[in-house]
Amino acid sequence: MTKRNKPNLVEALKKINNMPDNHFGTVDIDIKSLPCMNKPEKEKITTNIDADLLETIRAIAEKNDISYTSLINDVLRKVFIENKKAG
């Protein structure tokens, strides 16, 4: 059995550092424009949601690997603020 050479991260990084800058692009980003920097303040409340509706919401959230509270919040934002379909 032949001995397998393990990749060496230090050597790989040296090769990258020695490459010309024109091999890499530039990224112009405004950090303040990222969604994670502009999250609205949260307020904890207690609410009662019909059991069958909550079961459906939790199933959708689990299927999409998100929290059910985030799903509820996003749907409410879409209906009441973005689309202005209510009231």
C-alpha positions as CSV (number, residue, x, y, z in Angstrom):
1,M,0.0,0.0,0.0
2,T,1.4,3.4,-1.0
3,K,1.5,6.2,1.4
4,R,-0.9,9.0,0.6
5,N,0.4,12.6,0.8
6,K,-1.9,14.7,2.9
7,P,-2.7,18.2,1.6
8,N,-0.8,20.9,3.4
9,L,-2.8,24.0,4.1
10,V,0.2,26.2,4.8
11,E,1.8,25.4,1.4
12,A,-1.6,26.0,-0.3
13,L,-1.9,29.4,1.3
14,K,1.6,30.3,0.3
15,K,0.8,29.5,-3.3
16,I,-2.3,31.7,-3.2
17,N,-0.4,34.5,-1.6
18,N,2.2,34.3,-4.4
19,M,-0.4,34.6,-7.2
20,P,-0.8,37.9,-9.0
21,D,-3.6,40.2,-7.7
22,N,-5.3,40.2,-11.1
23,H,-6.3,36.5,-10.5
24,F,-8.7,37.7,-7.9
25,G,-11.7,40.0,-8.2
26,T,-12.7,42.8,-6.0
27,V,-15.7,43.0,-3.8
28,D,-17.4,46.3,-3.1
29,I,-19.9,45.9,-0.3
30,D,-21.6,48.3,2.0
31,I,-21.8,46.4,5.3
32,K,-24.6,48.6,6.6
33,S,-26.8,47.3,3.7
34,L,-26.7,43.7,4.7
35,P,-30.0,42.3,6.1
36,C,-28.3,41.1,9.3
37,M,-27.3,44.7,10.1
38,N,-30.8,46.1,9.6
39,K,-33.0,43.8,11.6
40,P,-35.9,45.4,13.2
41,E,-36.0,45.4,17.0
42,K,-37.9,42.4,18.4
43,E,-40.5,42.5,21.0
44,K,-41.7,39.4,22.9
45,I,-45.4,38.9,23.1
46,T,-47.8,36.1,23.9
47,T,-50.4,35.1,21.4
48,N,-52.9,32.2,20.9
49,I,-52.8,30.5,17.5
50,D,-55.3,27.8,16.4
51,A,-53.7,24.4,16.9
52,D,-54.2,23.3,13.3
53,L,-52.7,26.5,12.0
54,L,-49.7,26.2,14.2
55,E,-49.2,22.6,13.2
56,T,-49.1,23.7,9.5
57,I,-46.8,26.6,10.2
58,R,-44.4,24.4,12.2
59,A,-44.4,21.7,9.4
60,I,-43.6,24.3,6.7
61,A,-40.8,25.8,8.9
62,E,-39.3,22.4,9.6
63,K,-39.4,21.5,5.9
64,N,-37.5,24.7,5.1
65,D,-35.1,24.5,8.1
66,I,-36.2,27.8,9.6
67,S,-37.8,28.7,12.9
68,Y,-41.6,28.9,12.9
69,T,-41.5,32.3,14.7
70,S,-39.4,33.7,11.8
71,L,-41.9,32.3,9.3
72,I,-44.8,33.8,11.2
73,N,-43.0,37.2,11.4
74,D,-42.1,37.2,7.7
75,V,-45.7,36.4,6.6
76,L,-47.2,39.1,8.9
77,R,-44.6,41.6,7.6
78,K,-45.5,40.7,4.0
79,V,-49.3,41.1,4.6
80,F,-49.4,44.1,6.9
81,I,-46.4,46.2,5.8
82,E,-45.1,45.3,2.3
83,N,-48.3,44.4,0.5
84,K,-50.6,46.6,2.6
85,K,-53.4,44.1,2.0
86,A,-54.8,44.4,5.5
87,G,-56.6,47.5,6.8
